[in-house]
Amino acid sequence: MRLQQWKANGWLQAHQTTPAQIGDLIAIVDRDLEDSMGELSPDWQFGIAYNAALIRLSRPRRKRPTSSTPRSPCAKPPSSNCSAIW
């Protein structure tokens, strides 16, 4: 489906970007580039922690294996006998 069809369906609206909006985006890029060369800003620290929490919470909890837990062939480095998809 083309974007023109999305607009015809009312799913998209035309938007005229202002110079101030472009300037704001460039400022964010500048901040991110500066952060990549040194300490992280509070925004990045929060974003990284938030994303890590979302990823952790979205994964099902797995039981930790014990010494009595039978091991699958995939518990060792992958081989031709291992058919699990990771």
C-alpha positions as CSV (number, residue, x, y, z in Angstrom):
1,M,0.0,0.0,0.0
2,R,1.4,3.4,-0.9
3,L,1.6,6.4,1.4
4,Q,-0.9,8.2,-0.9
5,Q,-3.5,5.5,-0.1
6,W,-2.8,5.8,3.6
7,K,-3.4,9.6,3.3
8,A,-6.6,8.9,1.4
9,N,-7.8,6.6,4.1
10,G,-7.2,9.3,6.7
11,W,-4.3,7.4,8.4
12,L,-1.8,10.1,7.6
13,Q,-1.9,13.9,7.6
14,A,0.4,16.3,5.8
15,H,2.7,18.2,8.2
16,Q,4.8,21.2,7.5
17,T,8.0,21.0,9.5
18,T,9.2,24.2,11.1
19,P,12.8,25.4,11.3
20,A,12.5,25.2,15.1
21,Q,11.5,21.5,15.0
22,I,14.5,20.7,12.7
23,G,16.7,22.6,15.1
24,D,15.4,20.6,18.0
25,L,16.2,17.4,16.2
26,I,19.7,18.5,15.3
27,A,20.3,19.5,19.0
28,I,19.3,15.9,20.0
29,V,21.7,14.5,17.5
30,D,24.5,16.7,18.8
31,R,23.8,15.7,22.3
32,D,23.8,12.0,21.4
33,L,27.1,12.3,19.5
34,E,28.6,14.1,22.5
35,D,27.3,11.4,24.8
36,S,28.9,8.7,22.6
37,M,32.3,10.2,23.3
38,G,32.1,10.5,27.1
39,E,29.7,10.1,30.0
40,L,26.0,9.5,29.3
41,S,23.4,12.2,29.8
42,P,20.6,11.4,32.2
43,D,18.3,11.0,29.2
44,W,20.4,8.2,27.8
45,Q,20.9,6.6,31.3
46,F,17.1,6.5,31.7
47,G,16.5,5.3,28.2
48,I,19.0,2.4,28.5
49,A,17.6,1.4,31.9
50,Y,14.0,1.6,30.7
51,N,14.7,-0.5,27.5
52,A,16.6,-3.1,29.5
53,A,13.7,-3.4,32.0
54,L,11.2,-3.8,29.1
55,I,13.3,-6.5,27.5
56,R,13.8,-8.3,30.8
57,L,10.0,-8.1,31.6
58,S,9.0,-9.3,28.1
59,R,11.0,-12.5,28.4
60,P,9.5,-15.6,30.1
61,R,11.3,-16.6,33.3
62,R,13.4,-19.8,32.9
63,K,14.2,-22.2,35.6
64,R,17.9,-22.3,36.4
65,P,19.4,-25.7,35.8
66,T,20.6,-27.7,38.8
67,S,23.2,-30.4,38.9
68,S,20.4,-33.0,38.8
69,T,18.7,-31.4,35.8
70,P,19.2,-33.5,32.7
71,R,21.2,-31.6,30.1
72,S,20.1,-31.4,26.5
73,P,22.6,-31.9,23.6
74,C,22.2,-28.1,23.0
75,A,23.7,-27.3,26.5
76,K,27.1,-27.7,24.9
77,P,28.4,-25.6,22.0
78,P,26.2,-26.0,18.9
79,S,26.8,-29.2,16.9
80,S,25.1,-31.0,14.1
81,N,23.1,-32.9,16.8
82,C,21.6,-29.6,18.1
83,S,18.3,-28.7,16.5
84,A,17.2,-25.9,18.9
85,I,16.8,-22.4,17.5
86,W,18.2,-19.7,19.7
